Amino acid sequence: MNPKRKNTFIKILPLCIALPGDNGDEYDKDYYLSIKYAVNNGAKVINISTSKEFSFESKWIRKAIEYAEDHEVLIVTSASNNSKIIDEHENRIYPNDIDENGVPFSDNLIIVGASSYHLDNKLKSSFSNYGKKQVDIFAPGEHIYTTSANSVSGYKYTGGTSFASPLVAKIAAILFSHYPELTVSQVKSCILESGISYNLPTYKTKKRDSTNLIPFDQLSKTGKIANAYNAFIKADSISKAK
């Protein structure tokens, strides 16, 4: 990394997408309005630690993703916690970057699954969704120590793809802060290409038997777990080549 670069700070803009009910999905238009608001107010990386199973007006979500891409903004979102393969149409989650025919329409979205701290057949978090076509990469999302309003100490251990997604978003934000000359697609490729690959057998779902084992590298497009150090090495090489 260039030691002459000035120190930079990452600012956070929290936004809430209102739920229509305790068990409902967010409105598609709320996704569009919140993403557009974040983009218009200077966001470079948008983390969405939620996903939805139903999208009656998916054009709004697509419009939002394309709007972000037009403004060189990366969107990182969680794969959700249903322990399902989201490549299958009936298990599809939103937001995603494929149209109704399954064809990608953007290059500024990363969908993140959750990995555990076990380097064995429990490497994939049992709750995490997966998919060779739809999940881009995994990141730690189990036994995460974080703030909590329901804990006496104010902290607790918890898990979910909602905790894996912001880890990847943070890597992206740091890369942009150190290498502002990189494009959104370059930062995305830095993260995806520099992850650590694992091909050890892991359980696809919560079912723990030999018939449910699959190589970890078959659970996502990259077959990798995000690694910040490697991403920086990749970004630095691209920056020096410019």
Secondary structure as UniProt FT lines:
FT   TURN            3..4
FT   TURN            22..23
FT   HELIX           28..40
FT   TURN            41..42
FT   STRAND          45..48
FT   TURN            56..57
FT   HELIX           58..70
FT   TURN            71..72
FT   STRAND          74..78
FT   TURN            86..87
FT   HELIX           89..91
FT   TURN            100..101
FT   STRAND          109..115
FT   TURN            121..122
FT   TURN            126..127
FT   TURN            132..134
FT   STRAND          137..140
FT   STRAND          144..147
FT   TURN            149..150
FT   STRAND          155..158
FT   HELIX           161..178
FT   TURN            180..181
FT   HELIX           184..193
FT   STRAND          196..197
FT   STRAND          201..203
FT   HELIX           210..212
FT   STRAND          213..215
FT   HELIX           216..218
FT   STRAND          224..225
FT   HELIX           228..241
//
